[in-house]
Amino acid sequence: MTIREAQERVSLGELRSWKAFYRISPWDGLRGDHLVAMLASLIANVNRGKGSRAFSAEDFLPKWGTPAPQDPQAMENLFRAFVGMHNKAVEGS
């Protein structure tokens, strides 16, 4: 199904219902992050040294939130690198 077909088939009411459902149970990577964090803590705990602190799933969760301030020159360098990679990909096709 194309995006246009989906737009034609989904009513505004249905879209609002999906939006409400997403607020209750998001289907993005957050749930996957928790599952992987639980698995990582299990593996770490099985292999940790005797007497060392046990790991929790929270130890392996990404720290989302406000990013640390970034140097403007570093941001420009990253942008230039990204544009350079994109240009090489376009030239190669």
N, C-alpha and C positions, 0 to 999 in steps of 0.2 A: 504494500500500500504506500502510495506517495504521500507527501505532506499535504498536498492540495486535496487528495481524496480524503485524508483524515479530517482536514478542516471542514470539508463538505458533509462528512458523516457524523461528526461529534457536535452535539448541541451545546449551547452555552450552559445549560443546566448540568449536563453530564461533565463538562469541563470543571464546573464548580464543585461537583461531587468528587472528582478525582483530586482536585486541589485540597479539599477538606480531608480526604483519606490520606494524602501525602503528609499533611500536618501531623496526623496520628501515627503513621507508620511510614517513614521515608524509605524509599527504595534505592537511594544512592549508596555510595561506598561506606557510609558510616557503619551500617550493620556489619559489612564485610570487615571493616577495620577491627571491630570488637571480636569477631570470630578468629581472625588471624592473631590478634593480641592474646586471646586465650590459648591458642595453640602454641604461640611463641613462649608464653610463660610456662606452659607445661613442659616444653622441651628444655627450657632453661633450668627449671626446677629439678628435672630428672638428672641433669648434668652438672648441677652446682656442687660446690665443695661442701664437705661435712661441716656443719656449724655456721655456714654462711647464710645470709638473709634470704628468705624465700621471695621470689618475684611474684608480682601480681600482674593481671592483664593491663592495668593502668600504666605499668612501667613500659609497655610496648605500644601504647596508643599514641598517635601523632598529636602534637600539641597545637590544636587549632586556636585561632584567635587573632588578636592584633599582631601583625608582623613587626619585627624589630625595625627601627628606622634604618634606611639604607642610604648609602652614600650616593649622591646624584651622579658622580662620575662612574661608579660601579654599575648603576642602572643604565647609563648610556652605553657602556661597554657591552653589557648583556644584550641590549637592544640591537646594537650594531652587529654583534655575533649572530643573533637570530636572523636579522635581515640578510646577512651574508650567506647563511645556510639556506635560507629560502631562495635567494637568487641563484645559488648553485643548483638547487633542485629544479628550478624552473628552466634554467639553461640546459640541464641534462635531459629534459623530457622532450 
